[in-house]
Amino acid sequence: MLKYLFDETQPLRDFDGQPISTQDFALFYNIHELPSFAFVDGDGREIAAPLVNNGAYEFFSHILNRHIEQAIAQIESDS
C-alpha cells in the first residue's frame, strides 16, 4: 500500500525503480479526485477498477472491501 500527497515535492519510485513525480504517477493511473485508490500488482499493472471519492462515506468500507476482493481475485487468476 502506498499513500502519497499531490503536493509532495519528493519524487516517488515507479515500478521499474525510476523516479516519478506524484503528479505523473496520478496521471498514469488516471487519478483526478481525492481520496482515490489505485489497485495495482507488484509490476504496477491495474488489477481492479480505481476507487474514487464519490461522497458515499457511509458505504465506503463496503465499497473498499469489494474493490480489494476484486484485486485479490485478479491476482489469484493471474497466478
C-alpha positions in Angstrom: 0.0 0.0 0.0 1.3 3.4 -0.9 0.0 6.8 0.3 1.1 10.0 -1.3 0.1 13.6 -1.4 -0.2 15.6 -4.6 1.7 18.5 -3.1 4.7 16.3 -2.3 7.9 17.6 -3.9 9.9 14.4 -3.4 9.6 12.0 -6.4 8.2 8.5 -5.9 9.8 5.4 -7.4 7.8 3.8 -10.1 7.6 0.0 -10.5 10.8 0.0 -12.5 12.7 1.8 -9.8 12.8 5.1 -11.7 11.9 8.5 -10.1 8.4 9.8 -11.0 6.6 12.9 -9.7 3.4 12.4 -7.7 1.6 14.3 -10.5 2.9 12.0 -13.2 2.0 9.0 -11.1 -1.6 10.3 -10.6 -1.9 10.9 -14.4 -0.6 7.4 -15.2 -3.3 5.9 -13.0 -5.9 8.4 -14.1 -6.4 9.8 -10.6 -8.2 13.2 -10.6 -10.0 13.3 -7.3 -9.0 12.8 -3.7 -9.2 10.5 -2.0 -8.6 7.8 -4.6 -7.3 4.3 -4.5 -5.5 2.6 -7.4 -5.3 -1.2 -7.2 -2.1 -2.5 -8.9 0.0 -5.6 -8.7 3.7 -5.7 -7.9 4.5 -4.7 -11.5 2.2 -1.7 -11.5 -0.5 -3.3 -13.6 -4.0 -2.2 -12.7 -5.9 -5.2 -11.2 -9.2 -3.6 -10.1 -11.1 -0.5 -11.0 -9.9 2.6 -9.2 -11.9 3.7 -6.2 -12.7 7.4 -6.4 -14.3 9.6 -3.8 -18.0 9.6 -4.5 -19.3 11.1 -1.3 -21.0 7.9 -0.1 -19.0 7.8 3.1 -21.5 5.6 5.0 -20.9 2.9 2.3 -17.1 3.5 1.9 -15.9 0.5 3.9 -18.2 -1.9 1.9 -17.1 -0.3 -1.4 -13.4 -0.5 -0.5 -13.8 -4.2 0.6 -15.4 -5.0 -2.7 -12.5 -3.4 -4.7 -10.0 -5.3 -2.5 -11.8 -8.6 -3.2 -11.7 -7.8 -7.0 -8.0 -7.1 -6.8 -7.3 -10.3 -4.9 -9.4 -12.4 -7.3 -7.4 -10.9 -10.2 -4.1 -11.7 -8.6 -5.2 -15.3 -7.9 -6.4 -15.7 -11.5 -3.0 -14.5 -12.8 -1.1 -17.0 -10.7 
